[in-house]
Amino acid sequence: MTKRGTISAVIITFNEELNIRRCLESIKWVDEIVVVDGGSQDKTVEIAKGYGAKVITHKFEGDFGLERNIGNENATSDWILALDADEEIPEATRKAIEEILKDNPKVSAYNVLRNQYFLGFFLRYGGRQHRIVNFYKRGKAHFEGKVHHLVRVDGVVRDADFAINHYPFNSISQFIQKHDRYTTYEADEMFEKFGSGKLAEVRYNLTWKPAKIFFKTYIKKKGYKDGVHGLIFCILFSWSYFIRWAKYWEKSRYQS
């Protein structure tokens, strides 16, 4: 009989006391929990330690990829499940992962479907369901990029037939607050890579591109089928793209 592989859950956190308990409850079955905390000032660390987590404190400076890699380096199991504090593992997914741990397939990583919730409502349309590489063998995945990181995998990647639940926005205020931070990180990364952009490109991304994003998510991807939740989300999503480019323009204007 093949020995069951072990699994570590690696979570990156920063002031997540309102979310992390749900996440931790859903992963009590894993062999190890590693939390990389960016310097939380609430009860995040206390709650995590209450679930037996190994907590590594590393001041967060806008580089999500770095936080992921630190977590990977501190995990000791055969497999790693990379999570955010606002994610949850459904029971069906736990069972599917347990089967993989038993079978030990010749696969290095799995591209896992992410079910997106907005104000507690499951967004079935608008293109919000997408896949991320977040279940992989230890030593086989490396994260690159500060915000929208790329996962480089050594070996075979397979689409998983299971999903995780994601609850990033419990209120509209939270959406705005989070994207105020995210868009700052994104604008900084853009300026580091490209310097000052061409004015025509900036204008396009401040005007036509947000409108196209709304059309794509709300009309083409049928976000309207999610009712008022879908309408508000699609508007906010296109707005966040505008804010990213507005901050990039602002940074280019004063630092170039």
Secondary structure, 3 states (H helix, E strand, C coil): CCCCCCEEEEEEECCCCCCHHHHHHCCCCCCEEEEEECCCCCCHHHHHHHCCCEEEECCCCCCHHHHHHHHHHHCCCCEEEEEECCEECCHHHHHHHHHHHHHCCCCCEEEEEEEEEECCEECCCCCCCEEEEEEEECCCEEEECCCCCEEEECCCEEEEEEEEEEEEECCHHHHHHHHHHHHHHHHHHHHHHHCCCCHHHHHHHHCHHHHHHHHHHHHHCCHHHHHHHHHHHHHHHHHHHHHHHHHHHHHHHHHC
